C-alpha cells in the first residue's frame, strides 16, 4: 500500500484480567478509537467523542510519542480521531494508543514490520501483553510475553454476552493501581487464581456462562485495589444474580465490568447497578464482545 495514502484504524477498547487472569487475559469490547491519518505539512489532530481535549493534544500524546520515537524521519500527520474509549478507567486506552502509534509508524515511516512485529513492539512498550493482544486480535485473548516474544490464543469472539461498564467520575492511573499490589503472594492465593483462571477460560471457550461467577474469583489484585476502586466491592454481590454472570474490575480499575445474560433487560440491569451503588447518575455503558473482520478492523499492513 502506498505510504502516502490515508490510513484508517479502528482499535477496540479492552478489559484486562477479568478477575484472576492477571497480565494474561484481555477482552476486546465494541468501543473504538477510530483514526483517519494522512500526511500533512505539520502535525494536527481533530478529535471528537470522549475526552476530545485530551485526545487532541500534540504534546503528552501517546499516539504521537510512539509514532515519533519509531519513525523520527516520518512525515507530519493530520489525524482525525473519533474516540469512544474511556481514558484512565482500565479500558485499554493506552494499549489502543500504542498500537495506533506503531501502525502509523509502520505505514508512514515505512518500517515494513510484520503483523507479529507490530503486536510485539506495542506489547514491549506497554510492559505487559494482555490489553494490547486483545486490542490486536479481538475476542478473549490469552497472551504470554517472554522478552519480546508474544504468544497468543483468541476465542469467544462470537459469544452474545452483554457487557456493562460502570464508570466512576474519577480516573485511576495504572501506575498507581500497580503500586497497591504486594510483592509476593501465598501458595493458597496462587492456587485459587490458577483454578479460577482455568474456569474462566473454559467459560469463554465452551460458552458456559454459569462458570463465570466462580471463574472470576481473584486474590491477586482486586482485594488490594478495592479501596481505590469502591465500585467493585459495591457491585460484587450482584455476581450470579438477576442475569449478571460476573463482576470484576476492568483492568486495573477504577471502572467495573459486568458480564450479563443477553436476554436480560438492559434497563433493569442498569437500574440494578445504579441502585446497588446508590448513585442514580452513575454512567453505565452497554457494549458487546468485539470480533474483528475485514470491514471492522483494518490494520493496513
C-alpha positions as a Markdown table, in Angstrom:
| # | Residue | x | y | z |
|---|---|---|---|---|
| 1 | Unk | 0.0 | 0.0 | 0.0 |
| 2 | Unk | 1.2 | 3.5 | -0.9 |
| 3 | Unk | 2.6 | 5.1 | 2.3 |
| 4 | Unk | 1.2 | 8.5 | 1.1 |
| 5 | Unk | -2.4 | 7.2 | 1.1 |
| 6 | Unk | -4.6 | 7.8 | 4.2 |
| 7 | Unk | -4.6 | 5.1 | 6.8 |
| 8 | Unk | -7.8 | 4.1 | 8.6 |
| 9 | Unk | -7.5 | 2.4 | 12.0 |
| 10 | Unk | -10.4 | 1.1 | 14.2 |
| 11 | Unk | -9.0 | -0.2 | 17.5 |
| 12 | Unk | -11.2 | -1.6 | 20.3 |
| 13 | Unk | -11.3 | -0.9 | 24.0 |
| 14 | Unk | -10.2 | -3.8 | 26.1 |
| 15 | Unk | -10.8 | -5.1 | 29.6 |
| 16 | Unk | -7.8 | -7.0 | 31.1 |
| 17 | Unk | -7.5 | -9.5 | 33.9 |
| 18 | Unk | -11.3 | -10.3 | 34.2 |
| 19 | Unk | -10.6 | -11.1 | 37.8 |
| 20 | Unk | -7.9 | -13.8 | 38.1 |
| 21 | Unk | -6.2 | -13.6 | 34.7 |
| 22 | Unk | -3.7 | -11.0 | 35.8 |
| 23 | Unk | -1.5 | -9.8 | 32.9 |
| 24 | Unk | -2.6 | -12.8 | 30.9 |
| 25 | Unk | -6.2 | -12.2 | 29.7 |
| 26 | Unk | -7.9 | -9.4 | 27.8 |
| 27 | Unk | -11.4 | -9.0 | 26.4 |
| 28 | Unk | -12.0 | -6.7 | 23.4 |
| 29 | Unk | -15.1 | -4.5 | 23.6 |
| 30 | Unk | -17.0 | -2.8 | 20.8 |
| 31 | Unk | -16.0 | 0.7 | 21.8 |
| 32 | Unk | -13.4 | 2.2 | 19.5 |
| 33 | Unk | -10.5 | 4.5 | 18.9 |
| 34 | Unk | -11.0 | 5.4 | 15.2 |
| 35 | Unk | -8.3 | 7.2 | 13.3 |
| 36 | Unk | -8.1 | 8.6 | 9.8 |
| 37 | Unk | -4.4 | 9.6 | 9.2 |
| 38 | Unk | -2.9 | 11.4 | 6.3 |
| 39 | Unk | 0.4 | 13.1 | 5.5 |
| 40 | Unk | 0.3 | 16.8 | 6.3 |
| 41 | Unk | 2.5 | 19.9 | 6.4 |
| 42 | Unk | 2.6 | 19.8 | 10.2 |
| 43 | Unk | 1.1 | 17.7 | 13.0 |
| 44 | Unk | -2.6 | 18.4 | 13.6 |
| 45 | Unk | -5.3 | 16.4 | 15.4 |
| 46 | Unk | -9.1 | 16.8 | 15.1 |
| 47 | Unk | -10.8 | 15.0 | 17.9 |
| 48 | Unk | -14.4 | 14.1 | 18.8 |
| 49 | Unk | -16.1 | 11.7 | 21.1 |
| 50 | Unk | -14.8 | 11.1 | 24.7 |
| 51 | Unk | -12.3 | 13.5 | 26.2 |
| 52 | Unk | -11.6 | 15.4 | 22.9 |
| 53 | Unk | -9.5 | 18.0 | 24.6 |
| 54 | Unk | -7.0 | 15.3 | 25.8 |
| 55 | Unk | -7.1 | 13.3 | 22.6 |
| 56 | Unk | -6.3 | 16.4 | 20.5 |
| 57 | Unk | -3.2 | 17.4 | 22.4 |
| 58 | Unk | 0.0 | 17.4 | 20.4 |
| 59 | Unk | 2.2 | 17.1 | 23.5 |
| 60 | Unk | 2.0 | 14.3 | 26.0 |
| 61 | Unk | 0.1 | 12.3 | 23.4 |
| 62 | Unk | 0.9 | 8.6 | 23.4 |
| 63 | Unk | 0.0 | 8.1 | 19.8 |
| 64 | Unk | 2.3 | 10.8 | 18.5 |
| 65 | Unk | 5.1 | 9.9 | 21.0 |
| 66 | Unk | 5.1 | 6.3 | 19.8 |
| 67 | Unk | 5.0 | 7.4 | 16.1 |
| 68 | Unk | 7.8 | 9.9 | 16.5 |
| 69 | Unk | 10.0 | 7.5 | 18.5 |
| 70 | Unk | 9.7 | 4.7 | 15.9 |
| 71 | Unk | 9.7 | 6.9 | 12.8 |
| 72 | Unk | 11.7 | 10.1 | 13.7 |
| 73 | Unk | 12.1 | 10.8 | 10.0 |
| 74 | Unk | 8.4 | 10.1 | 9.3 |
| 75 | Unk | 6.3 | 12.9 | 7.8 |
| 76 | Unk | 3.9 | 15.1 | 10.0 |
| 77 | Unk | 0.4 | 13.7 | 10.1 |
| 78 | Unk | -3.1 | 15.0 | 10.2 |
| 79 | Unk | -5.2 | 12.8 | 12.4 |
| 80 | Unk | -9.0 | 12.8 | 12.6 |
| 81 | Unk | -9.8 | 10.8 | 15.7 |
| 82 | Unk | -13.2 | 9.6 | 17.0 |
| 83 | Unk | -12.7 | 8.2 | 20.5 |
| 84 | Unk | -15.2 | 6.0 | 22.4 |
| 85 | Unk | -12.7 | 4.6 | 24.9 |
| 86 | Unk | -12.9 | 6.0 | 28.5 |
| 87 | Unk | -9.5 | 7.3 | 29.5 |
| 88 | Unk | -7.8 | 6.3 | 32.7 |
| 89 | Unk | -10.6 | 3.9 | 33.5 |
| 90 | Unk | -9.0 | 0.5 | 32.9 |
| 91 | Unk | -10.4 | 0.1 | 29.4 |
| 92 | Unk | -7.2 | -0.2 | 27.5 |
| 93 | Unk | -6.9 | 3.3 | 26.2 |
| 94 | Unk | -3.1 | 3.2 | 26.3 |
| 95 | Unk | -3.0 | -0.2 | 24.5 |
| 96 | Unk | -5.1 | 1.3 | 21.7 |
| 97 | Unk | -2.9 | 4.4 | 21.5 |
| 98 | Unk | 0.3 | 2.4 | 21.4 |
| 99 | Unk | -1.0 | 0.1 | 18.7 |
| 100 | Unk | -2.2 | 3.1 | 16.7 |
| 101 | Unk | 1.3 | 4.7 | 17.1 |
| 102 | Unk | 3.1 | 1.6 | 15.9 |
| 103 | Unk | 0.7 | 1.2 | 13.0 |
| 104 | Unk | 1.2 | 4.8 | 11.9 |
| 105 | Unk | 5.0 | 4.5 | 12.2 |
| 106 | Unk | 4.9 | 1.2 | 10.2 |
| 107 | Unk | 3.0 | 2.8 | 7.4 |
| 108 | Unk | 4.2 | 6.4 | 7.2 |
| 109 | Unk | 7.7 | 5.6 | 8.4 |
| 110 | Unk | 8.0 | 2.6 | 6.0 |
| 111 | Unk | 9.2 | 0.3 | 8.7 |
| 112 | Unk | 8.0 | -2.9 | 7.0 |
| 113 | Unk | 7.1 | -4.6 | 10.3 |
| 114 | Unk | 5.1 | -7.8 | 10.1 |
| 115 | Unk | 1.8 | -8.0 | 12.0 |
| 116 | Unk | 3.5 | -10.0 | 14.7 |
| 117 | Unk | 6.2 | -7.4 | 15.0 |
| 118 | Unk | 3.7 | -4.7 | 15.3 |
| 119 | Unk | 2.0 | -6.6 | 18.1 |
| 120 | Unk | 5.3 | -7.3 | 19.9 |
| 121 | Unk | 6.5 | -3.7 | 19.6 |
| 122 | Unk | 3.3 | -2.4 | 21.2 |
| 123 | Unk | 3.5 | -5.0 | 24.0 |
| 124 | Unk | 7.1 | -4.2 | 24.9 |
| 125 | Unk | 6.1 | -0.5 | 25.2 |
| 126 | Unk | 3.1 | -1.3 | 27.3 |
| 127 | Unk | 5.2 | -3.7 | 29.5 |
| 128 | Unk | 2.6 | -6.5 | 29.5 |
| 129 | Unk | 0.6 | -8.1 | 26.7 |
| 130 | Unk | -2.9 | -8.5 | 27.9 |
| 131 | Unk | -4.6 | -5.3 | 26.7 |
| 132 | Unk | -2.5 | -5.0 | 23.6 |
| 133 | Unk | -3.0 | -8.6 | 22.5 |
| 134 | Unk | -6.8 | -8.3 | 22.9 |
| 135 | Unk | -6.9 | -5.0 | 21.1 |
| 136 | Unk | -4.9 | -6.6 | 18.2 |
| 137 | Unk | -6.8 | -9.9 | 17.9 |
| 138 | Unk | -10.3 | -9.2 | 19.4 |
| 139 | Unk | -12.4 | -11.6 | 21.4 |
| 140 | Unk | -10.9 | -13.0 | 24.6 |
| 141 | Unk | -7.2 | -13.2 | 24.0 |
| 142 | Unk | -4.8 | -15.2 | 26.2 |
| 143 | Unk | -1.3 | -13.9 | 26.0 |
| 144 | Unk | 2.2 | -14.6 | 27.2 |
| 145 | Unk | 5.4 | -12.5 | 26.8 |
| 146 | Unk | 8.9 | -13.8 | 27.1 |
| 147 | Unk | 11.3 | -11.0 | 26.3 |
| 148 | Unk | 9.9 | -9.6 | 23.1 |
| 149 | Unk | 8.2 | -12.8 | 22.0 |
| 150 | Unk | 4.4 | -12.7 | 22.4 |
| 151 | Unk | 2.3 | -15.8 | 22.1 |
| 152 | Unk | -1.5 | -15.5 | 21.9 |
| 153 | Unk | -4.7 | -17.6 | 21.6 |
| 154 | Unk | -8.1 | -16.0 | 20.8 |
| 155 | Unk | -11.6 | -17.3 | 21.2 |
| 156 | Unk | -15.1 | -16.3 | 22.4 |
| 157 | Unk | -15.5 | -13.7 | 19.6 |
| 158 | Unk | -19.0 | -14.8 | 18.7 |
| 159 | Unk | -20.4 | -15.0 | 22.3 |
| 160 | Unk | -23.5 | -12.9 | 22.6 |
| 161 | Unk | -22.9 | -12.0 | 26.2 |
| 162 | Unk | -23.8 | -8.4 | 27.2 |
| 163 | Unk | -21.0 | -6.3 | 28.6 |
| 164 | Unk | -21.8 | -3.4 | 31.0 |
| 165 | Unk | -19.1 | -0.9 | 32.1 |
| 166 | Unk | -19.8 | 1.0 | 35.3 |
| 167 | Unk | -17.7 | 4.2 | 35.1 |
| 168 | Unk | -16.9 | 6.3 | 38.2 |
| 169 | Unk | -16.3 | 10.0 | 37.8 |
| 170 | Unk | -12.6 | 9.9 | 38.6 |
| 171 | Unk | -9.9 | 8.0 | 36.8 |
| 172 | Unk | -7.0 | 6.0 | 38.3 |
| 173 | Unk | -3.6 | 5.8 | 36.8 |
| 174 | Unk | -2.4 | 2.2 | 36.1 |
| 175 | Unk | 0.9 | 3.0 | 37.8 |
| 176 | Unk | -1.0 | 4.0 | 41.0 |
| 177 | Unk | -3.1 | 0.8 | 40.8 |
| 178 | Unk | 0.0 | -1.4 | 40.4 |
| 179 | Unk | 1.7 | 0.3 | 43.4 |
| 180 | Unk | -1.2 | -1.0 | 45.6 |
| 181 | Unk | -0.2 | -4.6 | 45.0 |
| 182 | Unk | 2.0 | -6.7 | 47.3 |
| 183 | Unk | 5.4 | -8.0 | 46.3 |
| 184 | Unk | 4.6 | -11.7 | 46.9 |
| 185 | Unk | 1.6 | -14.0 | 47.4 |
| 186 | Unk | 0.8 | -17.2 | 49.3 |
| 187 | Unk | 0.6 | -20.6 | 47.6 |
| 188 | Unk | -3.1 | -20.7 | 48.5 |
| 189 | Unk | -3.7 | -17.4 | 46.7 |
| 190 | Unk | -1.8 | -18.6 | 43.7 |
| 191 | Unk | -3.6 | -21.9 | 43.5 |
| 192 | Unk | -7.0 | -20.3 | 43.8 |
| 193 | Unk | -6.2 | -17.9 | 41.0 |
| 194 | Unk | -5.0 | -20.7 | 38.8 |
| 195 | Unk | -8.2 | -22.7 | 39.4 |
| 196 | Unk | -10.4 | -19.6 | 38.7 |
| 197 | Unk | -8.5 | -18.7 | 35.5 |
| 198 | Unk | -9.0 | -22.3 | 34.2 |
| 199 | Unk | -12.7 | -22.0 | 34.8 |
| 200 | Unk | -12.8 | -18.5 | 33.2 |
| 201 | Unk | -11.1 | -19.6 | 30.1 |
| 202 | Unk | -13.4 | -22.7 | 29.9 |
| 203 | Unk | -16.5 | -20.4 | 30.2 |
| 204 | Unk | -15.5 | -18.5 | 27.2 |
| 205 | Unk | -14.2 | -21.5 | 25.2 |
| 206 | Unk | -17.4 | -23.6 | 25.8 |
| 207 | Unk | -20.0 | -20.8 | 26.1 |
| 208 | Unk | -20.7 | -21.8 | 29.7 |
| 209 | Unk | -21.6 | -18.5 | 31.5 |
| 210 | Unk | -22.6 | -20.4 | 34.6 |
| 211 | Unk | -18.8 | -20.9 | 35.2 |
| 212 | Unk | -18.2 | -17.2 | 35.3 |
| 213 | Unk | -19.1 | -16.4 | 38.9 |
| 214 | Unk | -16.5 | -18.9 | 40.2 |
| 215 | Unk | -14.2 | -18.3 | 37.3 |
| 216 | Unk | -13.8 | -14.6 | 38.1 |
| 217 | Unk | -12.6 | -15.1 | 41.7 |
| 218 | Unk | -9.4 | -13.2 | 42.4 |
| 219 | Unk | -7.0 | -13.0 | 45.2 |
| 220 | Unk | -4.0 | -11.3 | 43.4 |
| 221 | Unk | -5.1 | -7.8 | 42.7 |
| 222 | Unk | -8.8 | -7.0 | 43.3 |
| 223 | Unk | -8.7 | -7.2 | 47.1 |
| 224 | Unk | -5.8 | -4.7 | 47.2 |
| 225 | Unk | -7.4 | -2.3 | 44.8 |
| 226 | Unk | -10.9 | -2.2 | 46.3 |
| 227 | Unk | -10.3 | 0.8 | 48.5 |
| 228 | Unk | -9.2 | 2.8 | 45.4 |
| 229 | Unk | -12.0 | 1.3 | 43.3 |
| 230 | Unk | -15.1 | 1.5 | 45.5 |
| 231 | Unk | -17.5 | 0.5 | 42.7 |
| 232 | Unk | -16.0 | -3.1 | 42.9 |
| 233 | Unk | -17.0 | -4.0 | 46.5 |
| 234 | Unk | -20.3 | -2.3 | 46.0 |
| 235 | Unk | -21.1 | -4.3 | 42.9 |
| 236 | Unk | -19.5 | -7.7 | 43.7 |
| 237 | Unk | -22.7 | -9.0 | 45.4 |
| 238 | Unk | -24.5 | -8.8 | 42.0 |
| 239 | Unk | -22.4 | -11.6 | 40.5 |
| 240 | Unk | -24.6 | -14.6 | 39.9 |
| 241 | Unk | -27.9 | -12.8 | 40.4 |
| 242 | Unk | -30.6 | -11.3 | 38.1 |
| 243 | Unk | -28.9 | -12.1 | 34.8 |
| 244 | Unk | -25.5 | -10.9 | 35.8 |
| 245 | Unk | -22.8 | -13.6 | 35.3 |
| 246 | Unk | -19.8 | -11.9 | 36.8 |
| 247 | Unk | -18.4 | -8.6 | 38.3 |
| 248 | Unk | -14.8 | -7.7 | 38.0 |
| 249 | Unk | -12.5 | -4.7 | 37.8 |
| 250 | Unk | -11.9 | -3.6 | 34.2 |
| 251 | Unk | -8.1 | -3.9 | 34.1 |
| 252 | Unk | -6.6 | -2.1 | 37.0 |
| 253 | Unk | -9.8 | -0.1 | 37.6 |
| 254 | Unk | -11.5 | 2.0 | 38.7 |
| 255 | Unk | -14.3 | 1.0 | 36.3 |
| 256 | Unk | -16.1 | -2.3 | 36.8 |
| 257 | Unk | -17.0 | -4.8 | 34.1 |
| 258 | Unk | -20.2 | -6.9 | 34.4 |
| 259 | Unk | -20.9 | -9.8 | 32.0 |
| 260 | Unk | -24.6 | -10.4 | 31.7 |
| 261 | Unk | -27.2 | -12.5 | 30.0 |
| 262 | Unk | -28.1 | -11.0 | 26.6 |
| 263 | Unk | -31.8 | -12.0 | 27.3 |
| 264 | Unk | -32.0 | -9.8 | 30.4 |
| 265 | Unk | -33.5 | -6.3 | 30.2 |
| 266 | Unk | -30.8 | -3.7 | 29.7 |
| 267 | Unk | -32.9 | -1.1 | 31.5 |
| 268 | Unk | -33.3 | -3.4 | 34.5 |
| 269 | Unk | -29.7 | -4.3 | 34.6 |
| 270 | Unk | -28.6 | -0.7 | 34.6 |
| 271 | Unk | -31.2 | 0.2 | 37.2 |
| 272 | Unk | -29.9 | -2.6 | 39.4 |
| 273 | Unk | -26.3 | -1.4 | 39.1 |
| 274 | Unk | -27.2 | 2.2 | 39.9 |
| 275 | Unk | -29.5 | 1.1 | 42.8 |
| 276 | Unk | -26.7 | -1.1 | 44.3 |
| 277 | Unk | -24.2 | 1.7 | 44.2 |
| 278 | Unk | -26.6 | 4.2 | 45.5 |
| 279 | Unk | -25.8 | 6.5 | 42.6 |
| 280 | Unk | -28.8 | 7.1 | 40.2 |
| 281 | Unk | -26.5 | 9.1 | 37.9 |
| 282 | Unk | -23.7 | 6.5 | 37.6 |
| 283 | Unk | -22.6 | 6.2 | 34.0 |
| 284 | Unk | -23.1 | 2.6 | 32.7 |
| 285 | Unk | -22.0 | 1.8 | 29.1 |
| 286 | Unk | -23.5 | -1.2 | 27.4 |
| 287 | Unk | -21.5 | -2.9 | 24.7 |
| 288 | Unk | -20.6 | -6.3 | 23.3 |
| 289 | Unk | -17.5 | -8.5 | 22.7 |
| 290 | Unk | -15.6 | -7.3 | 19.6 |
| 291 | Unk | -15.0 | -9.8 | 16.8 |
| 292 | Unk | -12.9 | -8.1 | 14.1 |
| 293 | Unk | -13.4 | -8.8 | 10.4 |
| 294 | Unk | -12.2 | -7.2 | 7.2 |
| 295 | Unk | -14.9 | -4.5 | 7.4 |
| 296 | Unk | -14.5 | -3.7 | 11.1 |
| 297 | Unk | -10.7 | -3.7 | 11.6 |
| 298 | Unk | -8.1 | -2.6 | 9.1 |
| 299 | Unk | -4.6 | -2.6 | 10.4 |
| 300 | Unk | -3.4 | -1.8 | 6.9 |
| 301 | Unk | -0.3 | -3.9 | 6.6 |
